[in-house]
Every structure is written in structure tokens, then in C-alpha cells.
Amino acid sequence: MTTSTANWLDVDGERIYFESIGEGDPVVLCHGLGGNHAAWWRVVPGLIGHHRVITWDQRGFGNSTRRTGRYGPEVAVGDLGALLDHLGLSTVQLIGQSMGGWVAMGYALRYPERLRSLVLTDTLAGVFTDEIFAEVSRTSSDVLARAMAGGVDDHPALGQRFCAEHPDLAFLYREISSMGDKPDEKEVFGMLGGMRAPLDAVDAMALPVLFVVGEDDQLCPPDAMRHIAGRIPGATLKVLAGAGHSPYFEVPELWLEAVGPFLGAHAAVHQGGAEPTMEGQGFDPPA
């Protein structure tokens, strides 16, 4: 029987919602602007056989409150730390999707000793250079225009191909995204633009880092993420075919094939002293 708990943590006048599912090596998932804890539903079942999976809602998203006027990725870094302290987790593996990548990178640079690995999926994570600006500006204008226009046919966080082939799942994504007392998206985009990771600190990162990106992602295009990955010693990049900005939702099997072995390779040492191996864990590395 899978162990599952759902609860709220009181932080600075807000209630932060979280769920903990499964047992074993802890992995924490940080959602994007279009998501919340529920958006991970297509990959959590594939992780809980090997990990304790913790999902949570940033302020104003999903079940978390937004009543003090303090929210955004900078504040979420502190909330993440409070959550890990509350759960008594000294070290974890951390995954950040899109906006959640800013939170994950912010936490990794502030508390590297508390992480065993970092997965950044379809996110610039606050790493800005002239090359990245140029690449993102080249690809994202049409997507951002669609985001501001709204509509029900597709969603800017999903690939247009996925929306055309899976209108039911695209509709579900939009429904999940609508939950909560969400802040204005233009305001959040401004916060993301203002939260920049120091390039010297990024270049000196010693954590194992995996980057994952959909091949059709226009918000955080593969070339931009390739440039970011190239700054971090030993970082690797996986480009997932047939996916846009949210491969964890669009192509969950491919996402798990890329992320699962990486998490297994950096899992905590078992109590018996043996390092974990991939044998028998049910993850097949991509060809």
C-alpha cells in the first residue's frame, strides 16, 4: 500500500499545501506557472515505486493561500526551505519545471549542501545571457501572444501538436491551471525576469544537474537550454521528441525515461551502505 499524506504548512501568514506520496529517496517537484501539485499526475505514479515524492503549491496556486501580498519565485525559495525543514529532510533531489526552475535554481544556489541532484525541465531558471535572450526572443513572441489572448483550443505551456492530438488532455491541463488564487501572469513574468541567477555561481555549481526540454518548446527552446547546460560542469541535456513546454504532461513516458535513471543514480545511500543501482528499478534509459 502506497503511503500518502496531504497537509498544510503555515509560513509567514500563508498556508502552503503539500502532498507526500510513497517511501524511499525523497524527490521534490516544483511546478510551473501553468501548474500546481495536481499537474504532476502523469509522472508521480512512475516515481513512487522508487521514491518518496513531494509535491507542493506555491503561494496562490492550487490549494495554497495568497493573502499577505508576498508571493513569487523569490518568496517560494524560502517556502521550499520551510517545507523541507518541516518534513525533516536534510537532503533531497529537486525538480523544477518552468517557473519552478527559478525556485529550484534559487534554492540550489542558496543551499547546495541540501541537494543531491537538480533537474531543470523547460526552464531558463533565471540564467540570462545575450545568447539566451536572442534565442528566446526569436521563438517566444507568438506563444506569449497566445497566452495573453487566452482561448480554449490550446495552451501556451503545451505544444500545438499535443493540443491538436489530445484536446481532452489539453482541456484538463487548462482546468488544473485555473485552480487557486493565482497572481497576474504578466506580474509573474516580470518577477521571473527580475530574479537572475549570478552567472559566476552558476558556472561554479558542483551539483549533478540534468536539463530536460521538449523539442518543440518555444518558451524555453532547446538551444537556449543547451547554452545554460553548457555553463554547468558535468550537466547533461535531454531533448524529448514530440513535446512542447510541458513534456512531463505531454510525453510522460519519455520524461520518466530521461529523469528516472538520473534520480536513481543520485539516490541517497541505502542504510545498508550499498549505493543504489538502476538494476530492477523499472527505468529503461533512452537510446
RATA-V243766 format. One record per residue. NEAR is the number of other C-alpha atoms within 10 Angstrom. Layout:
near
NEAR
NEAR
This chain:
near
4
9
10
13
10
12
12
17
16
14
12
10
11
20
20
27
23
20
17
20
21
21
15
15
20
22
25
22
23
27
26
26
18
24
27
27
22
19
23
17
12
16
16
22
13
17
19
21
16
20
22
21
23
25
21
27
28
32
28
21
27
24
22
23
22
20
13
10
9
13
19
22
21
17
13
23
21
15
24
20
15
16
21
16
11
10
12
9
12
10
18
21
22
26
25
24
29
26
26
27
27
29
31
28
27
23
20
21
17
13
12
17
12
17
18
19
23
27
25
26
31
33
28
27
27
22
22
17
12
7
13
20
12
11
19
19
14
13
15
17
13
13
19
15
11
14
15
11
8
12
10
10
12
22
22
23
26
26
24
20
15
20
20
12
10
14
15
10
14
24
16
13
21
20
13
18
20
15
16
17
15
19
16
8
13
10
11
17
13
11
16
19
13
11
18
16
17
13
15
9
12
19
14
12
17
14
18
19
21
21
24
26
31
27
21
22
27
26
26
26
25
25
15
25
26
19
16
25
22
14
16
19
15
13
19
15
20
20
23
22
13
16
25
29
27
27
30
27
22
24
19
19
16
21
25
23
18
22
23
21
20
20
26
19
14
18
22
19
11
11
7
6
8
9
13
14
12
15
10
7
13
14
19
15
14
13
4
